[in-house]
Amino acid sequence: MFQGNKCAFGQTAAAQSHLANNGVGVGDVFLFFGLFSDLSGKDRHHRIFGYLQVEEVVHLGASPTSADQPRGFEKRHPHTIGEWNPNNTIYLGPGAVTTSSEKSLRLTRIGDRVSLWRVPSWLRKAGLSYHGKQSRWSNDDTLQVVGRGQEFVSDITGNIEANVWLDKILSEIRGVESV
């Protein structure tokens, strides 16, 4: 859920367990991607469309109430309504969605299957959860992504090249020149 320059992202069940088991929390960044196409329905591809810089992690539990609604959002967050798994969680912080289709935000290689991604060369060495099989990496910048979920985690702590790349991607999502 995006509003203004804020994001509230809910997770539960296996997806949240995966994030928790990989230590995702305050200070981390989510990059959101989805499946896009041109107006004719052709050129289907995955693309990064938004981000969240985590400032707070709220563990809501199985039976959240309206009091659990994150402040500053006009509409009620879905993870504060109804019954959920006990690990029902919301990640909060600055975030935005892009209004452009910058080439650098495209993941799928041009002309290839949607699951064949062009990725930065540092990612193979840094690692990406669910992508440990070396056969998924055909060279330094090509990855055959797994079919499950979107909760892929990479720890880029201390990786200067990865952090420069991330800063550039965040700037492009926000529509500003990177520093």
Phi and psi in degrees as GROMACS dihedral restraints (atoms count N, CA, C in turn):
[ dihedral_restraints ]
;  ai    aj    ak    al  type     phi  dphi    fc
    3     4     5     6     1  -112.6    20    10
    4     5     6     7     1   139.0    20    10
    6     7     8     9     1  -150.9    20    10
    7     8     9    10     1   124.3    20    10
    9    10    11    12     1    59.4    20    10
   10    11    12    13     1  -127.5    20    10
   12    13    14    15     1  -105.4    20    10
   13    14    15    16     1    28.6    20    10
   15    16    17    18     1  -121.7    20    10
   16    17    18    19     1   156.3    20    10
   18    19    20    21     1  -138.3    20    10
   19    20    21    22     1   141.2    20    10
   21    22    23    24     1  -127.3    20    10
   22    23    24    25     1   112.5    20    10
   24    25    26    27     1  -115.2    20    10
   25    26    27    28     1   120.5    20    10
   27    28    29    30     1   -99.5    20    10
   28    29    30    31     1   143.0    20    10
   30    31    32    33     1  -142.5    20    10
   31    32    33    34     1   153.6    20    10
   33    34    35    36     1  -156.5    20    10
   34    35    36    37     1   173.1    20    10
   36    37    38    39     1    58.5    20    10
   37    38    39    40     1  -141.4    20    10
   39    40    41    42     1   -62.1    20    10
   40    41    42    43     1   -37.0    20    10
   42    43    44    45     1   -61.9    20    10
   43    44    45    46     1   -44.9    20    10
   45    46    47    48     1   -67.9    20    10
   46    47    48    49     1   -38.3    20    10
   48    49    50    51     1   -60.3    20    10
   49    50    51    52     1   -41.0    20    10
   51    52    53    54     1   -62.0    20    10
   52    53    54    55     1   -45.1    20    10
   54    55    56    57     1   -62.8    20    10
   55    56    57    58     1   -46.3    20    10
   57    58    59    60     1   -63.2    20    10
   58    59    60    61     1   -43.6    20    10
   60    61    62    63     1   -64.3    20    10
   61    62    63    64     1   -23.0    20    10
   63    64    65    66     1   -98.2    20    10
   64    65    66    67     1     9.5    20    10
   66    67    68    69     1    72.2    20    10
   67    68    69    70     1    22.9    20    10
   69    70    71    72     1   -70.0    20    10
   70    71    72    73     1   129.7    20    10
   72    73    74    75     1  -169.3    20    10
   73    74    75    76     1  -155.2    20    10
   75    76    77    78     1   -54.3    20    10
   76    77    78    79     1   132.6    20    10
   78    79    80    81     1    96.4    20    10
   79    80    81    82     1   -14.6    20    10
   81    82    83    84     1   -85.6    20    10
   82    83    84    85     1   165.9    20    10
   84    85    86    87     1  -125.9    20    10
   85    86    87    88     1   131.2    20    10
   87    88    89    90     1   -96.1    20    10
   88    89    90    91     1   133.4    20    10
   90    91    92    93     1  -108.9    20    10
   91    92    93    94     1   123.6    20    10
   93    94    95    96     1   -95.9    20    10
   94    95    96    97     1   135.0    20    10
   96    97    98    99     1  -130.6    20    10
   97    98    99   100     1   159.3    20    10
   99   100   101   102     1  -151.8    20    10
  100   101   102   103     1   178.0    20    10
  102   103   104   105     1   -95.4    20    10
  103   104   105   106     1   126.0    20    10
  105   106   107   108     1  -125.2    20    10
  106   107   108   109     1   167.5    20    10
  108   109   110   111     1  -152.2    20    10
  109   110   111   112     1   171.6    20    10
  111   112   113   114     1   -77.8    20    10
  112   113   114   115     1   177.9    20    10
  114   115   116   117     1   -62.7    20    10
  115   116   117   118     1   -23.8    20    10
  117   118   119   120     1   -85.1    20    10
  118   119   120   121     1    -2.9    20    10
  120   121   122   123     1    87.8    20    10
  121   122   123   124     1     3.3    20    10
  123   124   125   126     1   -96.2    20    10
  124   125   126   127     1   177.9    20    10
  126   127   128   129     1    53.5    20    10
  127   128   129   130     1    50.8    20    10
  129   130   131   132     1   -65.9    20    10
  130   131   132   133     1   133.7    20    10
  132   133   134   135     1  -160.6    20    10
  133   134   135   136     1   155.1    20    10
  135   136   137   138     1   -86.8    20    10
  136   137   138   139     1   142.9    20    10
  138   139   140   141     1  -148.0    20    10
  139   140   141   142     1   143.2    20    10
  141   142   143   144     1   -73.5    20    10
  142   143   144   145     1   131.3    20    10
  144   145   146   147     1  -124.4    20    10
  145   146   147   148     1    -9.3    20    10
  147   148   149   150     1  -167.8    20    10
  148   149   150   151     1   176.2    20    10
  150   151   152   153     1  -150.3    20    10
  151   152   153   154     1   164.2    20    10
  153   154   155   156     1  -142.2    20    10
  154   155   156   157     1   126.3    20    10
  156   157   158   159     1   -99.0    20    10
  157   158   159   160     1   113.4    20    10
  159   160   161   162     1   -71.8    20    10
  160   161   162   163     1   119.9    20    10
  162   163   164   165     1  -108.6    20    10
  163   164   165   166     1   -22.5    20    10
  165   166   167   168     1  -151.1    20    10
  166   167   168   169     1   141.4    20    10
  168   169   170   171     1  -119.2    20    10
  169   170   171   172     1   122.1    20    10
  171   172   173   174     1  -113.6    20    10
  172   173   174   175     1   116.8    20    10
  174   175   176   177     1   -89.5    20    10
  175   176   177   178     1   106.8    20    10
  177   178   179   180     1   -85.6    20    10
  178   179   180   181     1   -30.8    20    10
  180   181   182   183     1    81.2    20    10
  181   182   183   184     1  -171.5    20    10
  183   184   185   186     1   -75.8    20    10
  184   185   186   187     1   -26.2    20    10
  186   187   188   189     1  -129.1    20    10
  187   188   189   190     1    70.2    20    10
  189   190   191   192     1   -69.4    20    10
  190   191   192   193     1   161.4    20    10
  192   193   194   195     1  -125.6    20    10
  193   194   195   196     1   176.6    20    10
  195   196   197   198     1   -61.7    20    10
  196   197   198   199     1   -24.5    20    10
  198   199   200   201     1   -66.5    20    10
  199   200   201   202     1   -18.7    20    10
  201   202   203   204     1   -84.2    20    10
  202   203   204   205     1    -4.1    20    10
  204   205   206   207     1   -59.4    20    10
  205   206   207   208     1   126.5    20    10
  207   208   209   210     1   -62.1    20    10
  208   209   210   211     1   137.3    20    10
  210   211   212   213     1   -67.8    20    10
  211   212   213   214     1   145.9    20    10
  213   214   215   216     1    90.0    20    10
  214   215   216   217     1     7.5    20    10
  216   217   218   219     1  -115.9    20    10
  217   218   219   220     1   128.6    20    10
  219   220   221   222     1   -67.0    20    10
  220   221   222   223     1   -42.3    20    10
  222   223   224   225     1   -97.5    20    10
  223   224   225   226     1   150.1    20    10
  225   226   227   228     1   -68.3    20    10
  226   227   228   229     1   132.5    20    10
  228   229   230   231     1   -71.5    20    10
  229   230   231   232     1   134.0    20    10
  231   232   233   234     1   -55.4    20    10
  232   233   234   235     1   -31.6    20    10
  234   235   236   237     1   -76.8    20    10
  235   236   237   238     1     0.1    20    10
  237   238   239   240     1  -105.3    20    10
  238   239   240   241     1     7.9    20    10
  240   241   242   243     1  -120.8    20    10
  241   242   243   244     1   131.2    20    10
  243   244   245   246     1    82.6    20    10
  244   245   246   247     1  -165.0    20    10
  246   247   248   249     1  -101.7    20    10
  247   248   249   250     1   140.3    20    10
  249   250   251   252     1  -135.3    20    10
  250   251   252   253     1   177.3    20    10
  252   253   254   255     1   -69.8    20    10
  253   254   255   256     1   158.2    20    10
  255   256   257   258     1   -59.4    20    10
  256   257   258   259     1   -22.9    20    10
  258   259   260   261     1   -93.6    20    10
  259   260   261   262     1    17.9    20    10
  261   262   263   264     1   -52.0    20    10
  262   263   264   265     1   124.1    20    10
  264   265   266   267     1  -141.1    20    10
  265   266   267   268     1   147.4    20    10
  267   268   269   270     1  -122.7    20    10
  268   269   270   271     1   134.1    20    10
  270   271   272   273     1  -102.0    20    10
  271   272   273   274     1   131.1    20    10
  273   274   275   276     1  -125.5    20    10
  274   275   276   277     1   148.1    20    10
  276   277   278   279     1   161.2    20    10
  277   278   279   280     1  -175.0    20    10
  279   280   281   282     1   -61.4    20    10
  280   281   282   283     1   143.5    20    10
  282   283   284   285     1  -166.5    20    10
  283   284   285   286     1   166.8    20    10
  285   286   287   288     1  -161.4    20    10
  286   287   288   289     1   161.6    20    10
  288   289   290   291     1  -114.5    20    10
  289   290   291   292     1   150.5    20    10
  291   292   293   294     1   -81.2    20    10
  292   293   294   295     1   154.5    20    10
  294   295   296   297     1  -114.0    20    10
  295   296   297   298     1     9.7    20    10
  297   298   299   300     1  -126.4    20    10
  298   299   300   301     1   173.9    20    10
  300   301   302   303     1  -123.0    20    10
  301   302   303   304     1    55.0    20    10
  303   304   305   306     1   -54.8    20    10
  304   305   306   307     1   139.1    20    10
  306   307   308   309     1   -56.8    20    10
  307   308   309   310     1   -35.8    20    10
  309   310   311   312     1   -68.4    20    10
  310   311   312   313     1   -16.0    20    10
  312   313   314   315     1   -88.7    20    10
  313   314   315   316     1    -9.4    20    10
  315   316   317   318     1   -76.9    20    10
  316   317   318   319     1   132.5    20    10
  318   319   320   321     1   -97.8    20    10
  319   320   321   322     1   -47.9    20    10
  321   322   323   324     1   -64.1    20    10
  322   323   324   325     1   134.6    20    10
  324   325   326   327     1   -64.8    20    10
  325   326   327   328     1   138.7    20    10
  327   328   329   330     1   -60.0    20    10
  328   329   330   331     1   128.0    20    10
  330   331   332   333     1    82.2    20    10
  331   332   333   334     1     1.6    20    10
  333   334   335   336     1  -108.1    20    10
  334   335   336   337     1   175.4    20    10
  336   337   338   339     1   -59.8    20    10
  337   338   339   340     1   152.1    20    10
  339   340   341   342     1   -61.6    20    10
  340   341   342   343     1   -22.5    20    10
  342   343   344   345     1   -89.6    20    10
  343   344   345   346     1     0.9    20    10
  345   346   347   348     1  -103.0    20    10
  346   347   348   349     1   106.2    20    10
  348   349   350   351     1  -103.8    20    10
  349   350   351   352     1   148.0    20    10
  351   352   353   354     1   -94.4    20    10
  352   353   354   355     1   120.5    20    10
  354   355   356   357     1  -126.5    20    10
  355   356   357   358     1   158.7    20    10
  357   358   359   360     1   -64.3    20    10
  358   359   360   361     1   146.0    20    10
  360   361   362   363     1   -61.2    20    10
  361   362   363   364     1   -28.8    20    10
  363   364   365   366     1   -67.7    20    10
  364   365   366   367     1   -21.6    20    10
  366   367   368   369     1   -65.6    20    10
  367   368   369   370     1   -37.4    20    10
  369   370   371   372     1   -59.4    20    10
  370   371   372   373     1   -44.8    20    10
  372   373   374   375     1   -71.5    20    10
  373   374   375   376     1   -40.4    20    10
  375   376   377   378     1   -65.4    20    10
  376   377   378   379     1   -34.9    20    10
  378   379   380   381     1    92.3    20    10
  379   380   381   382     1   153.4    20    10
  381   382   383   384     1  -142.6    20    10
  382   383   384   385     1   122.6    20    10
  384   385   386   387     1   -55.0    20    10
  385   386   387   388     1   147.7    20    10
  387   388   389   390     1    72.4    20    10
  388   389   390   391     1    -0.8    20    10
  390   391   392   393     1  -123.9    20    10
  391   392   393   394     1    37.7    20    10
  393   394   395   396     1   -75.7    20    10
  394   395   396   397     1   -22.2    20    10
  396   397   398   399     1   -68.6    20    10
  397   398   399   400     1   123.5    20    10
  399   400   401   402     1   -61.6    20    10
  400   401   402   403     1   -25.3    20    10
  402   403   404   405     1   -66.2    20    10
  403   404   405   406     1   -15.9    20    10
  405   406   407   408     1   -76.4    20    10
  406   407   408   409     1   -19.9    20    10
  408   409   410   411     1  -103.4    20    10
  409   410   411   412     1   106.8    20    10
  411   412   413   414     1   -84.9    20    10
  412   413   414   415     1   -23.2    20    10
  414   415   416   417     1  -161.5    20    10
  415   416   417   418     1  -169.2    20    10
  417   418   419   420     1   -63.7    20    10
  418   419   420   421     1   -20.8    20    10
  420   421   422   423     1  -126.6    20    10
  421   422   423   424     1    17.3    20    10
  423   424   425   426     1  -127.5    20    10
  424   425   426   427     1   131.2    20    10
  426   427   428   429     1  -133.8    20    10
  427   428   429   430     1   130.5    20    10
  429   430   431   432     1   -89.9    20    10
  430   431   432   433     1   104.3    20    10
  432   433   434   435     1   -75.9    20    10
  433   434   435   436     1   150.4    20    10
  435   436   437   438     1   -72.2    20    10
  436   437   438   439     1   161.9    20    10
  438   439   440   441     1   -83.0    20    10
  439   440   441   442     1   -11.8    20    10
  441   442   443   444     1   -89.6    20    10
  442   443   444   445     1   135.0    20    10
  444   445   446   447     1    46.9    20    10
  445   446   447   448     1  -169.9    20    10
  447   448   449   450     1  -129.0    20    10
  448   449   450   451     1     8.1    20    10
  450   451   452   453     1   -89.8    20    10
  451   452   453   454     1    66.3    20    10
  453   454   455   456     1   -92.5    20    10
  454   455   456   457     1   129.0    20    10
  456   457   458   459     1  -117.0    20    10
  457   458   459   460     1   134.5    20    10
  459   460   461   462     1  -132.6    20    10
  460   461   462   463     1   126.7    20    10
  462   463   464   465     1   -89.6    20    10
  463   464   465   466     1   109.3    20    10
  465   466   467   468     1  -107.4    20    10
  466   467   468   469     1    19.0    20    10
  468   469   470   471     1   -54.3    20    10
  469   470   471   472     1   124.5    20    10
  471   472   473   474     1    76.9    20    10
  472   473   474   475     1     0.8    20    10
  474   475   476   477     1   -91.9    20    10
  475   476   477   478     1    99.0    20    10
  477   478   479   480     1   -59.2    20    10
  478   479   480   481     1   -46.7    20    10
  480   481   482   483     1   -59.4    20    10
  481   482   483   484     1   -43.2    20    10
  483   484   485   486     1   -66.1    20    10
  484   485   486   487     1   -40.7    20    10
  486   487   488   489     1   -69.3    20    10
  487   488   489   490     1   -34.7    20    10
  489   490   491   492     1   -63.7    20    10
  490   491   492   493     1   -45.0    20    10
  492   493   494   495     1   -58.8    20    10
  493   494   495   496     1   -47.5    20    10
  495   496   497   498     1   -60.5    20    10
  496   497   498   499     1   -45.2    20    10
  498   499   500   501     1   -58.2    20    10
  499   500   501   502     1   -40.3    20    10
  501   502   503   504     1   -65.0    20    10
  502   503   504   505     1   -44.3    20    10
  504   505   506   507     1   -63.1    20    10
  505   506   507   508     1   -44.8    20    10
  507   508   509   510     1   -62.3    20    10
  508   509   510   511     1   -40.7    20    10
  510   511   512   513     1   -63.0    20    10
  511   512   513   514     1   -40.5    20    10
  513   514   515   516     1   -68.0    20    10
  514   515   516   517     1   -37.9    20    10
  516   517   518   519     1   -63.0    20    10
  517   518   519   520     1   -43.8    20    10
  519   520   521   522     1   -73.0    20    10
  520   521   522   523     1   -15.8    20    10
  522   523   524   525     1    78.6    20    10
  523   524   525   526     1    30.9    20    10
  525   526   527   528     1  -123.7    20    10
  526   527   528   529     1   157.8    20    10
  528   529   530   531     1   -68.1    20    10
  529   530   531   532     1   137.3    20    10
  531   532   533   534     1   -77.2    20    10
  532   533   534   535     1   152.2    20    10
